[in-house]
Amino acid sequence: MGWKDWPYWLKGGLISLIFLVFFPITIIASCIIGGILGFINSCENQGSKLYLNIIIYSIILFGIGAFIGWIIGKIKNRK
Protein backbone atom coordinates (compact mmCIF):
# COMPACT_ATOMS: atom_id res chain seq x y z
CA MET A 1 0.00 0.00 0.00
CA GLY A 2 1.80 3.09 -1.26
CA TRP A 3 1.53 6.73 -0.31
CA LYS A 4 -1.08 7.37 -3.00
CA ASP A 5 -3.34 4.70 -1.53
CA TRP A 6 -3.34 6.13 1.98
CA PRO A 7 -6.43 7.99 3.21
CA TYR A 8 -6.24 11.78 3.18
CA TRP A 9 -6.56 12.06 6.96
CA LEU A 10 -3.44 9.92 7.44
CA LYS A 11 -1.48 11.91 4.88
CA GLY A 12 -2.49 15.16 6.57
CA GLY A 13 -1.50 13.89 9.99
CA LEU A 14 1.90 12.68 8.85
CA ILE A 15 2.63 15.87 6.94
CA SER A 16 1.84 17.88 10.06
CA LEU A 17 4.26 15.75 12.09
CA ILE A 18 6.98 16.38 9.50
CA PHE A 19 6.69 20.06 10.41
CA LEU A 20 7.46 19.12 14.00
CA VAL A 21 10.66 17.36 12.92
CA PHE A 22 11.94 19.82 10.33
CA PHE A 23 10.85 23.11 11.85
CA PRO A 24 12.23 23.46 15.39
CA ILE A 25 10.05 26.52 15.90
CA THR A 26 7.22 24.07 16.53
CA ILE A 27 9.03 22.82 19.62
CA ILE A 28 9.13 26.38 20.92
CA ALA A 29 5.43 26.64 20.12
CA SER A 30 4.86 23.46 22.11
CA CYS A 31 6.45 25.12 25.12
CA ILE A 32 4.23 28.16 24.72
CA ILE A 33 1.07 26.11 24.16
CA GLY A 34 2.00 23.80 27.04
CA GLY A 35 2.41 26.80 29.31
CA ILE A 36 -0.91 28.23 28.22
CA LEU A 37 -2.75 24.94 28.62
CA GLY A 38 -1.05 24.22 31.94
CA PHE A 39 0.92 21.11 30.91
CA ILE A 40 4.15 22.67 32.16
CA ASN A 41 5.03 25.89 33.92
CA SER A 42 7.92 26.78 31.66
CA CYS A 43 10.32 25.06 29.29
CA GLU A 44 13.33 25.50 31.49
CA ASN A 45 14.11 23.16 34.38
CA GLN A 46 11.29 20.79 33.49
CA GLY A 47 13.22 17.91 31.85
CA SER A 48 10.78 15.01 31.58
CA LYS A 49 7.73 17.27 31.50
CA LEU A 50 9.13 18.88 28.35
CA TYR A 51 9.11 15.47 26.63
CA LEU A 52 5.53 14.91 27.75
CA ASN A 53 4.63 18.32 26.41
CA ILE A 54 6.21 17.56 23.02
CA ILE A 55 4.30 14.26 22.84
CA ILE A 56 1.02 16.00 23.66
CA TYR A 57 1.77 18.73 21.13
CA SER A 58 2.56 16.04 18.52
CA ILE A 59 -0.81 14.40 19.14
CA ILE A 60 -2.59 17.75 18.84
CA LEU A 61 -0.65 18.58 15.67
CA PHE A 62 -1.43 15.17 14.15
CA GLY A 63 -5.11 15.65 14.99
CA ILE A 64 -5.22 19.03 13.28
CA GLY A 65 -3.49 17.64 10.18
CA ALA A 66 -5.75 14.60 10.13
CA PHE A 67 -8.83 16.81 10.38
CA ILE A 68 -7.65 18.99 7.48
CA GLY A 69 -6.85 15.86 5.46
CA TRP A 70 -10.30 14.42 6.26
CA ILE A 71 -11.96 17.60 4.98
CA ILE A 72 -9.86 17.52 1.80
CA GLY A 73 -10.79 13.87 1.32
CA LYS A 74 -14.49 14.70 1.66
CA ILE A 75 -14.20 17.50 -0.90
CA LYS A 76 -12.23 15.42 -3.41
CA ASN A 77 -14.52 12.39 -3.11
CA ARG A 78 -17.64 14.42 -3.91
CA LYS A 79 -17.02 14.00 -7.63
PDB file of N, CA, C and O in Angstrom:
ATOM      1  N   MET A   1       0.843  -1.172   0.000  1.00  0.00           N
ATOM      2  CA  MET A   1       0.000   0.000   0.000  1.00  0.00           C
ATOM      3  C   MET A   1       0.889   1.236   0.000  1.00  0.00           C
ATOM      4  O   MET A   1       1.529   1.546   1.005  1.00  0.00           O
ATOM      5  N   GLY A   2       0.929   1.933  -1.115  1.00  0.00           N
ATOM      6  CA  GLY A   2       1.797   3.093  -1.259  1.00  0.00           C
ATOM      7  C   GLY A   2       1.164   4.371  -0.731  1.00  0.00           C
ATOM      8  O   GLY A   2       0.014   4.393  -0.291  1.00  0.00           O
ATOM      9  N   TRP A   3       1.955   5.427  -0.790  1.00  0.00           N
ATOM     10  CA  TRP A   3       1.532   6.734  -0.307  1.00  0.00           C
ATOM     11  C   TRP A   3       0.235   7.188  -0.968  1.00  0.00           C
ATOM     12  O   TRP A   3      -0.634   7.763  -0.312  1.00  0.00           O
ATOM     13  N   LYS A   4       0.109   6.929  -2.267  1.00  0.00           N
ATOM     14  CA  LYS A   4      -1.079   7.374  -2.999  1.00  0.00           C
ATOM     15  C   LYS A   4      -2.342   6.633  -2.567  1.00  0.00           C
ATOM     16  O   LYS A   4      -3.450   7.122  -2.786  1.00  0.00           O
ATOM     17  N   ASP A   5      -2.190   5.483  -1.968  1.00  0.00           N
ATOM     18  CA  ASP A   5      -3.345   4.696  -1.531  1.00  0.00           C
ATOM     19  C   ASP A   5      -3.798   5.029  -0.108  1.00  0.00           C
ATOM     20  O   ASP A   5      -4.864   4.588   0.324  1.00  0.00           O
ATOM     21  N   TRP A   6      -3.005   5.793   0.607  1.00  0.00           N
ATOM     22  CA  TRP A   6      -3.342   6.134   1.982  1.00  0.00           C
ATOM     23  C   TRP A   6      -4.520   7.095   2.025  1.00  0.00           C
ATOM     24  O   TRP A   6      -4.689   7.901   1.110  1.00  0.00           O
ATOM     25  N   PRO A   7      -5.337   7.025   3.071  1.00  0.00           N
ATOM     26  CA  PRO A   7      -6.433   7.989   3.206  1.00  0.00           C
ATOM     27  C   PRO A   7      -5.887   9.404   3.449  1.00  0.00           C
ATOM     28  O   PRO A   7      -4.783   9.583   3.962  1.00  0.00           O
ATOM     29  N   TYR A   8      -6.683  10.386   3.069  1.00  0.00           N
ATOM     30  CA  TYR A   8      -6.236  11.777   3.180  1.00  0.00           C
ATOM     31  C   TYR A   8      -5.985  12.191   4.623  1.00  0.00           C
ATOM     32  O   TYR A   8      -5.088  12.993   4.882  1.00  0.00           O
ATOM     33  N   TRP A   9      -6.762  11.662   5.574  1.00  0.00           N
ATOM     34  CA  TRP A   9      -6.558  12.061   6.961  1.00  0.00           C
ATOM     35  C   TRP A   9      -5.200  11.609   7.474  1.00  0.00           C
ATOM     36  O   TRP A   9      -4.566  12.305   8.267  1.00  0.00           O
ATOM     37  N   LEU A  10      -4.748  10.426   7.014  1.00  0.00           N
ATOM     38  CA  LEU A  10      -3.445   9.923   7.444  1.00  0.00           C
ATOM     39  C   LEU A  10      -2.317  10.729   6.818  1.00  0.00           C
ATOM     40  O   LEU A  10      -1.320  11.030   7.475  1.00  0.00           O
ATOM     41  N   LYS A  11      -2.477  11.075   5.549  1.00  0.00           N
ATOM     42  CA  LYS A  11      -1.482  11.915   4.877  1.00  0.00           C
ATOM     43  C   LYS A  11      -1.364  13.265   5.579  1.00  0.00           C
ATOM     44  O   LYS A  11      -0.259  13.748   5.827  1.00  0.00           O
ATOM     45  N   GLY A  12      -2.501  13.867   5.894  1.00  0.00           N
ATOM     46  CA  GLY A  12      -2.489  15.161   6.574  1.00  0.00           C
ATOM     47  C   GLY A  12      -1.836  15.092   7.936  1.00  0.00           C
ATOM     48  O   GLY A  12      -1.086  15.992   8.313  1.00  0.00           O
ATOM     49  N   GLY A  13      -2.111  14.042   8.675  1.00  0.00           N
ATOM     50  CA  GLY A  13      -1.505  13.889   9.994  1.00  0.00           C
ATOM     51  C   GLY A  13       0.000  13.706   9.929  1.00  0.00           C
ATOM     52  O   GLY A  13       0.737  14.277  10.733  1.00  0.00           O
ATOM     53  N   LEU A  14       0.457  12.910   8.973  1.00  0.00           N
ATOM     54  CA  LEU A  14       1.896  12.682   8.851  1.00  0.00           C
ATOM     55  C   LEU A  14       2.623  13.925   8.341  1.00  0.00           C
ATOM     56  O   LEU A  14       3.734  14.219   8.780  1.00  0.00           O
ATOM     57  N   ILE A  15       2.005  14.643   7.427  1.00  0.00           N
ATOM     58  CA  ILE A  15       2.629  15.875   6.941  1.00  0.00           C
ATOM     59  C   ILE A  15       2.750  16.883   8.081  1.00  0.00           C
ATOM     60  O   ILE A  15       3.753  17.591   8.172  1.00  0.00           O
ATOM     61  N   SER A  16       1.763  16.956   8.933  1.00  0.00           N
ATOM     62  CA  SER A  16       1.842  17.884  10.056  1.00  0.00           C
ATOM     63  C   SER A  16       2.940  17.478  11.041  1.00  0.00           C
ATOM     64  O   SER A  16       3.573  18.342  11.647  1.00  0.00           O
ATOM     65  N   LEU A  17       3.169  16.183  11.205  1.00  0.00           N
ATOM     66  CA  LEU A  17       4.258  15.747  12.089  1.00  0.00           C
ATOM     67  C   LEU A  17       5.630  16.020  11.483  1.00  0.00           C
ATOM     68  O   LEU A  17       6.604  16.210  12.211  1.00  0.00           O
ATOM     69  N   ILE A  18       5.711  16.041  10.155  1.00  0.00           N
ATOM     70  CA  ILE A  18       6.979  16.381   9.503  1.00  0.00           C
ATOM     71  C   ILE A  18       7.380  17.808   9.861  1.00  0.00           C
ATOM     72  O   ILE A  18       8.564  18.099  10.026  1.00  0.00           O
ATOM     73  N   PHE A  19       6.391  18.699   9.982  1.00  0.00           N
ATOM     74  CA  PHE A  19       6.695  20.059  10.407  1.00  0.00           C
ATOM     75  C   PHE A  19       7.320  20.077  11.786  1.00  0.00           C
ATOM     76  O   PHE A  19       8.193  20.903  12.055  1.00  0.00           O
ATOM     77  N   LEU A  20       6.893  19.185  12.664  1.00  0.00           N
ATOM     78  CA  LEU A  20       7.464  19.117  14.004  1.00  0.00           C
ATOM     79  C   LEU A  20       8.939  18.729  13.961  1.00  0.00           C
ATOM     80  O   LEU A  20       9.744  19.218  14.753  1.00  0.00           O
ATOM     81  N   VAL A  21       9.282  17.839  13.021  1.00  0.00           N
ATOM     82  CA  VAL A  21      10.660  17.362  12.924  1.00  0.00           C
ATOM     83  C   VAL A  21      11.561  18.384  12.240  1.00  0.00           C
ATOM     84  O   VAL A  21      12.677  18.633  12.696  1.00  0.00           O
ATOM     85  N   PHE A  22      11.082  18.975  11.149  1.00  0.00           N
ATOM     86  CA  PHE A  22      11.943  19.820  10.334  1.00  0.00           C
ATOM     87  C   PHE A  22      11.899  21.298  10.687  1.00  0.00           C
ATOM     88  O   PHE A  22      12.758  22.058  10.240  1.00  0.00           O
ATOM     89  N   PHE A  23      10.937  21.716  11.464  1.00  0.00           N
ATOM     90  CA  PHE A  23      10.853  23.108  11.853  1.00  0.00           C
ATOM     91  C   PHE A  23      10.899  23.203  13.371  1.00  0.00           C
ATOM     92  O   PHE A  23       9.871  23.064  14.035  1.00  0.00           O
ATOM     93  N   PRO A  24      12.087  23.438  13.923  1.00  0.00           N
ATOM     94  CA  PRO A  24      12.231  23.459  15.387  1.00  0.00           C
ATOM     95  C   PRO A  24      11.384  24.529  16.057  1.00  0.00           C
ATOM     96  O   PRO A  24      11.170  24.475  17.268  1.00  0.00           O
ATOM     97  N   ILE A  25      10.902  25.493  15.296  1.00  0.00           N
ATOM     98  CA  ILE A  25      10.051  26.516  15.899  1.00  0.00           C
ATOM     99  C   ILE A  25       8.797  25.889  16.500  1.00  0.00           C
ATOM    100  O   ILE A  25       8.199  26.451  17.418  1.00  0.00           O
ATOM    101  N   THR A  26       8.399  24.728  15.985  1.00  0.00           N
ATOM    102  CA  THR A  26       7.216  24.069  16.530  1.00  0.00           C
ATOM    103  C   THR A  26       7.471  23.553  17.947  1.00  0.00           C
ATOM    104  O   THR A  26       6.542  23.445  18.746  1.00  0.00           O
ATOM    105  N   ILE A  27       8.715  23.238  18.253  1.00  0.00           N
ATOM    106  CA  ILE A  27       9.026  22.815  19.623  1.00  0.00           C
ATOM    107  C   ILE A  27       8.884  24.003  20.569  1.00  0.00           C
ATOM    108  O   ILE A  27       8.396  23.859  21.689  1.00  0.00           O
ATOM    109  N   ILE A  28       9.313  25.173  20.112  1.00  0.00           N
ATOM    110  CA  ILE A  28       9.133  26.377  20.915  1.00  0.00           C
ATOM    111  C   ILE A  28       7.644  26.651  21.102  1.00  0.00           C
ATOM    112  O   ILE A  28       7.198  27.036  22.183  1.00  0.00           O
ATOM    113  N   ALA A  29       6.883  26.445  20.021  1.00  0.00           N
ATOM    114  CA  ALA A  29       5.431  26.639  20.117  1.00  0.00           C
ATOM    115  C   ALA A  29       4.832  25.647  21.105  1.00  0.00           C
ATOM    116  O   ALA A  29       3.881  25.977  21.813  1.00  0.00           O
ATOM    117  N   SER A  30       5.381  24.431  21.159  1.00  0.00           N
ATOM    118  CA  SER A  30       4.859  23.456  22.112  1.00  0.00           C
ATOM    119  C   SER A  30       5.093  23.914  23.541  1.00  0.00           C
ATOM    120  O   SER A  30       4.267  23.655  24.416  1.00  0.00           O
ATOM    121  N   CYS A  31       6.199  24.586  23.785  1.00  0.00           N
ATOM    122  CA  CYS A  31       6.453  25.124  25.124  1.00  0.00           C
ATOM    123  C   CYS A  31       5.447  26.212  25.462  1.00  0.00           C
ATOM    124  O   CYS A  31       4.931  26.273  26.578  1.00  0.00           O
ATOM    125  N   ILE A  32       5.173  27.074  24.481  1.00  0.00           N
ATOM    126  CA  ILE A  32       4.228  28.164  24.715  1.00  0.00           C
ATOM    127  C   ILE A  32       2.827  27.604  24.928  1.00  0.00           C
ATOM    128  O   ILE A  32       2.140  27.981  25.877  1.00  0.00           O
ATOM    129  N   ILE A  33       2.403  26.695  24.036  1.00  0.00           N
ATOM    130  CA  ILE A  33       1.065  26.106  24.164  1.00  0.00           C
ATOM    131  C   ILE A  33       0.957  25.309  25.453  1.00  0.00           C
ATOM    132  O   ILE A  33      -0.066  25.356  26.136  1.00  0.00           O
ATOM    133  N   GLY A  34       2.017  24.573  25.785  1.00  0.00           N
ATOM    134  CA  GLY A  34       2.004  23.805  27.035  1.00  0.00           C
ATOM    135  C   GLY A  34       1.873  24.704  28.242  1.00  0.00           C
ATOM    136  O   GLY A  34       1.181  24.362  29.201  1.00  0.00           O
ATOM    137  N   GLY A  35       2.529  25.850  28.206  1.00  0.00           N
ATOM    138  CA  GLY A  35       2.409  26.795  29.309  1.00  0.00           C
ATOM    139  C   GLY A  35       1.021  27.375  29.404  1.00  0.00           C
ATOM    140  O   GLY A  35       0.484  27.556  30.497  1.00  0.00           O
ATOM    141  N   ILE A  36       0.432  27.670  28.238  1.00  0.00           N
ATOM    142  CA  ILE A  36      -0.915  28.234  28.222  1.00  0.00           C
ATOM    143  C   ILE A  36      -1.932  27.209  28.712  1.00  0.00           C
ATOM    144  O   ILE A  36      -2.825  27.535  29.493  1.00  0.00           O
ATOM    145  N   LEU A  37      -1.792  25.969  28.249  1.00  0.00           N
ATOM    146  CA  LEU A  37      -2.751  24.939  28.624  1.00  0.00           C
ATOM    147  C   LEU A  37      -2.485  24.353  30.002  1.00  0.00           C
ATOM    148  O   LEU A  37      -3.312  23.608  30.527  1.00  0.00           O
ATOM    149  N   GLY A  38      -1.346  24.679  30.593  1.00  0.00           N
ATOM    150  CA  GLY A  38      -1.049  24.224  31.936  1.00  0.00           C
ATOM    151  C   GLY A  38      -0.341  22.880  32.005  1.00  0.00           C
ATOM    152  O   GLY A  38      -0.277  22.280  33.077  1.00  0.00           O
ATOM    153  N   PHE A  39       0.204  22.382  30.866  1.00  0.00           N
ATOM    154  CA  PHE A  39       0.924  21.114  30.911  1.00  0.00           C
ATOM    155  C   PHE A  39       2.241  21.265  31.659  1.00  0.00           C
ATOM    156  O   PHE A  39       2.636  20.384  32.422  1.00  0.00           O
ATOM    157  N   ILE A  40       2.919  22.390  31.435  1.00  0.00           N
ATOM    158  CA  ILE A  40       4.151  22.668  32.164  1.00  0.00           C
ATOM    159  C   ILE A  40       4.150  24.143  32.544  1.00  0.00           C
ATOM    160  O   ILE A  40       3.415  24.942  31.963  1.00  0.00           O
ATOM    161  N   ASN A  41       4.963  24.490  33.503  1.00  0.00           N
ATOM    162  CA  ASN A  41       5.034  25.885  33.920  1.00  0.00           C
ATOM    163  C   ASN A  41       5.928  26.699  32.994  1.00  0.00           C
ATOM    164  O   ASN A  41       5.601  27.834  32.646  1.00  0.00           O
ATOM    165  N   SER A  42       7.034  26.129  32.604  1.00  0.00           N
ATOM    166  CA  SER A  42       7.924  26.782  31.657  1.00  0.00           C
ATOM    167  C   SER A  42       8.790  25.698  31.028  1.00  0.00           C
ATOM    168  O   SER A  42       8.813  24.560  31.498  1.00  0.00           O
ATOM    169  N   CYS A  43       9.499  26.056  29.970  1.00  0.00           N
ATOM    170  CA  CYS A  43      10.320  25.058  29.286  1.00  0.00           C
ATOM    171  C   CYS A  43      11.634  24.801  30.009  1.00  0.00           C
ATOM    172  O   CYS A  43      12.254  23.759  29.797  1.00  0.00           O
ATOM    173  N   GLU A  44      12.058  25.695  30.830  1.00  0.00           N
ATOM    174  CA  GLU A  44      13.330  25.496  31.490  1.00  0.00           C
ATOM    175  C   GLU A  44      13.150  24.756  32.811  1.00  0.00           C
ATOM    176  O   GLU A  44      12.153  24.944  33.508  1.00  0.00           O
ATOM    177  N   ASN A  45      14.100  23.935  33.138  1.00  0.00           N
ATOM    178  CA  ASN A  45      14.110  23.156  34.379  1.00  0.00           C
ATOM    179  C   ASN A  45      12.928  22.210  34.506  1.00  0.00           C
ATOM    180  O   ASN A  45      12.468  21.952  35.618  1.00  0.00           O
ATOM    181  N   GLN A  46      12.434  21.695  33.412  1.00  0.00           N
ATOM    182  CA  GLN A  46      11.291  20.795  33.494  1.00  0.00           C
ATOM    183  C   GLN A  46      11.586  19.425  32.895  1.00  0.00           C
ATOM    184  O   GLN A  46      10.714  18.558  32.940  1.00  0.00           O
ATOM    185  N   GLY A  47      12.755  19.189  32.343  1.00  0.00           N
ATOM    186  CA  GLY A  47      13.219  17.906  31.847  1.00  0.00           C
ATOM    187  C   GLY A  47      12.175  16.984  31.267  1.00  0.00           C
ATOM    188  O   GLY A  47      11.796  17.126  30.104  1.00  0.00           O
ATOM    189  N   SER A  48      11.699  16.033  32.069  1.00  0.00           N
ATOM    190  CA  SER A  48      10.780  15.007  31.576  1.00  0.00           C
ATOM    191  C   SER A  48       9.417  15.585  31.207  1.00  0.00           C
ATOM    192  O   SER A  48       8.743  15.049  30.327  1.00  0.00           O
ATOM    193  N   LYS A  49       9.004  16.654  31.855  1.00  0.00           N
ATOM    194  CA  LYS A  49       7.728  17.271  31.500  1.00  0.00           C
ATOM    195  C   LYS A  49       7.792  17.896  30.105  1.00  0.00           C
ATOM    196  O   LYS A  49       6.776  17.988  29.416  1.00  0.00           O
ATOM    197  N   LEU A  50       8.980  18.323  29.693  1.00  0.00           N
ATOM    198  CA  LEU A  50       9.133  18.875  28.349  1.00  0.00           C
ATOM    199  C   LEU A  50       8.871  17.792  27.311  1.00  0.00           C
ATOM    200  O   LEU A  50       8.228  18.051  26.293  1.00  0.00           O
ATOM    201  N   TYR A  51       9.364  16.581  27.558  1.00  0.00           N
ATOM    202  CA  TYR A  51       9.109  15.472  26.632  1.00  0.00           C
ATOM    203  C   TYR A  51       7.622  15.135  26.573  1.00  0.00           C
ATOM    204  O   TYR A  51       7.082  14.869  25.499  1.00  0.00           O
ATOM    205  N   LEU A  52       6.978  15.147  27.707  1.00  0.00           N
ATOM    206  CA  LEU A  52       5.535  14.907  27.749  1.00  0.00           C
ATOM    207  C   LEU A  52       4.799  15.988  26.966  1.00  0.00           C
ATOM    208  O   LEU A  52       3.849  15.704  26.236  1.00  0.00           O
ATOM    209  N   ASN A  53       5.244  17.219  27.124  1.00  0.00           N
ATOM    210  CA  ASN A  53       4.627  18.321  26.407  1.00  0.00           C
ATOM    211  C   ASN A  53       4.807  18.177  24.899  1.00  0.00           C
ATOM    212  O   ASN A  53       3.875  18.455  24.144  1.00  0.00           O
ATOM    213  N   ILE A  54       5.967  17.755  24.452  1.00  0.00           N
ATOM    214  CA  ILE A  54       6.212  17.558  23.025  1.00  0.00           C
ATOM    215  C   ILE A  54       5.345  16.422  22.489  1.00  0.00           C
ATOM    216  O   ILE A  54       4.840  16.512  21.370  1.00  0.00           O
ATOM    217  N   ILE A  55       5.166  15.371  23.257  1.00  0.00           N
ATOM    218  CA  ILE A  55       4.297  14.265  22.837  1.00  0.00           C
ATOM    219  C   ILE A  55       2.848  14.734  22.724  1.00  0.00           C
ATOM    220  O   ILE A  55       2.165  14.412  21.753  1.00  0.00           O
ATOM    221  N   ILE A  56       2.384  15.485  23.703  1.00  0.00           N
ATOM    222  CA  ILE A  56       1.016  16.000  23.658  1.00  0.00           C
ATOM    223  C   ILE A  56       0.846  16.942  22.478  1.00  0.00           C
ATOM    224  O   ILE A  56      -0.160  16.885  21.771  1.00  0.00           O
ATOM    225  N   TYR A  57       1.830  17.808  22.265  1.00  0.00           N
ATOM    226  CA  TYR A  57       1.775  18.730  21.130  1.00  0.00           C
ATOM    227  C   TYR A  57       1.780  17.963  19.810  1.00  0.00           C
ATOM    228  O   TYR A  57       1.098  18.361  18.866  1.00  0.00           O
ATOM    229  N   SER A  58       2.542  16.864  19.730  1.00  0.00           N
ATOM    230  CA  SER A  58       2.555  16.043  18.518  1.00  0.00           C
ATOM    231  C   SER A  58       1.188  15.437  18.253  1.00  0.00           C
ATOM    232  O   SER A  58       0.739  15.387  17.108  1.00  0.00           O
ATOM    233  N   ILE A  59       0.532  14.980  19.295  1.00  0.00           N
ATOM    234  CA  ILE A  59      -0.810  14.404  19.137  1.00  0.00           C
ATOM    235  C   ILE A  59      -1.795  15.468  18.669  1.00  0.00           C
ATOM    236  O   ILE A  59      -2.619  15.212  17.791  1.00  0.00           O
ATOM    237  N   ILE A  60      -1.711  16.658  19.252  1.00  0.00           N
ATOM    238  CA  ILE A  60      -2.590  17.745  18.838  1.00  0.00           C
ATOM    239  C   ILE A  60      -2.309  18.124  17.391  1.00  0.00           C
ATOM    240  O   ILE A  60      -3.237  18.323  16.608  1.00  0.00           O
ATOM    241  N   LEU A  61      -1.029  18.223  17.031  1.00  0.00           N
ATOM    242  CA  LEU A  61      -0.648  18.584  15.669  1.00  0.00           C
ATOM    243  C   LEU A  61      -1.098  17.524  14.674  1.00  0.00           C
ATOM    244  O   LEU A  61      -1.571  17.862  13.588  1.00  0.00           O
ATOM    245  N   PHE A  62      -0.959  16.247  15.024  1.00  0.00           N
ATOM    246  CA  PHE A  62      -1.430  15.169  14.154  1.00  0.00           C
ATOM    247  C   PHE A  62      -2.943  15.252  13.985  1.00  0.00           C
ATOM    248  O   PHE A  62      -3.454  15.060  12.882  1.00  0.00           O
ATOM    249  N   GLY A  63      -3.653  15.533  15.056  1.00  0.00           N
ATOM    250  CA  GLY A  63      -5.108  15.649  14.990  1.00  0.00           C
ATOM    251  C   GLY A  63      -5.554  16.778  14.077  1.00  0.00           C
ATOM    252  O   GLY A  63      -6.503  16.620  13.310  1.00  0.00           O
ATOM    253  N   ILE A  64      -4.878  17.911  14.155  1.00  0.00           N
ATOM    254  CA  ILE A  64      -5.217  19.032  13.278  1.00  0.00           C
ATOM    255  C   ILE A  64      -4.958  18.661  11.823  1.00  0.00           C
ATOM    256  O   ILE A  64      -5.795  18.917  10.957  1.00  0.00           O
ATOM    257  N   GLY A  65      -3.801  18.058  11.549  1.00  0.00           N
ATOM    258  CA  GLY A  65      -3.486  17.640  10.181  1.00  0.00           C
ATOM    259  C   GLY A  65      -4.440  16.580   9.669  1.00  0.00           C
ATOM    260  O   GLY A  65      -4.832  16.603   8.502  1.00  0.00           O
ATOM    261  N   ALA A  66      -4.816  15.650  10.533  1.00  0.00           N
ATOM    262  CA  ALA A  66      -5.751  14.605  10.131  1.00  0.00           C
ATOM    263  C   ALA A  66      -7.129  15.194   9.832  1.00  0.00           C
ATOM    264  O   ALA A  66      -7.800  14.760   8.895  1.00  0.00           O
ATOM    265  N   PHE A  67      -7.548  16.170  10.617  1.00  0.00           N
ATOM    266  CA  PHE A  67      -8.834  16.812  10.382  1.00  0.00           C
ATOM    267  C   PHE A  67      -8.833  17.556   9.047  1.00  0.00           C
ATOM    268  O   PHE A  67      -9.795  17.470   8.284  1.00  0.00           O
ATOM    269  N   ILE A  68      -7.757  18.282   8.769  1.00  0.00           N
ATOM    270  CA  ILE A  68      -7.650  18.987   7.484  1.00  0.00           C
ATOM    271  C   ILE A  68      -7.630  17.989   6.337  1.00  0.00           C
ATOM    272  O   ILE A  68      -8.288  18.205   5.319  1.00  0.00           O
ATOM    273  N   GLY A  69      -6.881  16.894   6.488  1.00  0.00           N
ATOM    274  CA  GLY A  69      -6.854  15.859   5.464  1.00  0.00           C
ATOM    275  C   GLY A  69      -8.211  15.205   5.267  1.00  0.00           C
ATOM    276  O   GLY A  69      -8.578  14.872   4.140  1.00  0.00           O
ATOM    277  N   TRP A  70      -8.957  15.016   6.341  1.00  0.00           N
ATOM    278  CA  TRP A  70     -10.295  14.423   6.257  1.00  0.00           C
ATOM    279  C   TRP A  70     -11.233  15.335   5.468  1.00  0.00           C
ATOM    280  O   TRP A  70     -12.025  14.869   4.648  1.00  0.00           O
ATOM    281  N   ILE A  71     -11.133  16.647   5.728  1.00  0.00           N
ATOM    282  CA  ILE A  71     -11.959  17.597   4.984  1.00  0.00           C
ATOM    283  C   ILE A  71     -11.588  17.587   3.506  1.00  0.00           C
ATOM    284  O   ILE A  71     -12.472  17.595   2.650  1.00  0.00           O
ATOM    285  N   ILE A  72     -10.298  17.569   3.195  1.00  0.00           N
ATOM    286  CA  ILE A  72      -9.860  17.519   1.800  1.00  0.00           C
ATOM    287  C   ILE A  72     -10.358  16.248   1.137  1.00  0.00           C
ATOM    288  O   ILE A  72     -10.797  16.278  -0.012  1.00  0.00           O
ATOM    289  N   GLY A  73     -10.293  15.130   1.851  1.00  0.00           N
ATOM    290  CA  GLY A  73     -10.794  13.868   1.315  1.00  0.00           C
ATOM    291  C   GLY A  73     -12.286  13.918   1.015  1.00  0.00           C
ATOM    292  O   GLY A  73     -12.738  13.378   0.005  1.00  0.00           O
ATOM    293  N   LYS A  74     -13.049  14.565   1.891  1.00  0.00           N
ATOM    294  CA  LYS A  74     -14.493  14.696   1.661  1.00  0.00           C
ATOM    295  C   LYS A  74     -14.769  15.562   0.429  1.00  0.00           C
ATOM    296  O   LYS A  74     -15.677  15.266  -0.347  1.00  0.00           O
ATOM    297  N   ILE A  75     -13.999  16.617   0.253  1.00  0.00           N
ATOM    298  CA  ILE A  75     -14.197  17.500  -0.900  1.00  0.00           C
ATOM    299  C   ILE A  75     -13.813  16.795  -2.192  1.00  0.00           C
ATOM    300  O   ILE A  75     -14.535  16.890  -3.185  1.00  0.00           O
ATOM    301  N   LYS A  76     -12.694  16.091  -2.193  1.00  0.00           N
ATOM    302  CA  LYS A  76     -12.229  15.423  -3.412  1.00  0.00           C
ATOM    303  C   LYS A  76     -13.094  14.213  -3.784  1.00  0.00           C
ATOM    304  O   LYS A  76     -13.196  13.875  -4.963  1.00  0.00           O
ATOM    305  N   ASN A  77     -13.702  13.574  -2.821  1.00  0.00           N
ATOM    306  CA  ASN A  77     -14.520  12.390  -3.110  1.00  0.00           C
ATOM    307  C   ASN A  77     -15.962  12.741  -3.462  1.00  0.00           C
ATOM    308  O   ASN A  77     -16.780  11.844  -3.666  1.00  0.00           O
ATOM    309  N   ARG A  78     -16.283  14.011  -3.535  1.00  0.00           N
ATOM    310  CA  ARG A  78     -17.636  14.424  -3.908  1.00  0.00           C
ATOM    311  C   ARG A  78     -17.903  14.237  -5.391  1.00  0.00           C
ATOM    312  O   ARG A  78     -19.060  14.225  -5.809  1.00  0.00           O
ATOM    313  N   LYS A  79     -16.883  14.093  -6.175  1.00  0.00           N
ATOM    314  CA  LYS A  79     -17.016  14.004  -7.629  1.00  0.00           C
ATOM    315  C   LYS A  79     -17.945  12.925  -8.065  1.00  0.00           C
ATOM    316  O   LYS A  79     -18.153  12.737  -9.264  1.00  0.00           O
TER     317      LYS A  79
END
